[in-house]
Amino acid sequence: MEIVETPLKDCFIIKTKVHGDDRGFFLESFNQRELNKAGIDFEVKQINFAKSEKNVLRGLHFQKSPYAQTKLVGVMSGSVIDVVVDLRQESTTFKQHFTLKIDSRDTFLIVPKGFAHGYYTLKDETLFYYAVDNFYQPEAESGLIYNDPELKIDWGLIGLPIISEKDKNQPSLNEAHVF
């Protein structure tokens, strides 16, 4: 397992080894001991999958405290542009974002508590993986509008994305909940 820093404080890319042959593949998507060695405190409490067709945008989402979640995210099949935004007021990277194309089973992203997270699918039948360290609480659900003009996120959109009404109506960066 290789842990790579991103430009955002406490946000890391995790590269794993994929072992494959004519039968298929095997990979270790999570190893708490290895993350702890790197100073990343992350204990999985819930694992989620989402399947989407091409051109779907999900996000930017987060859970408010005390239900905030650290996430380990990746794709099992397909390809995404993954986006995170640091909403932690005390962070040196507050209001900054990071974009990562994930198109391989061996690449994951650690999204810390206090970050908004979303992704845009580049292929049909994209299967997205989320492991989180806190249980989902509907009353703590919150978000940030994906096309906030202050952030200027390049999602790599091809035309108008397929997006939920809820996500179309999320608040701007200046109106959103911060940590």
Buried (B, 14 or more C-beta within 10 A) or exposed (E): BEBEEBEBBBBBBBBBEEEEEEEEEEBEBBEEEBBEEEEBEBEEEEEEEEBBEBBBBBBBBBBBEEBBBBBBBBBEBBBBBBBBBBBBEEBEBBBBBBBBEBBEBBBBBBBBBBBBBBBBBBBEEBBBBBBBBBEBEEEBEBBBBBBBEEBEBEBEBEEEBBBEEEBEEBEEBEEBBBB
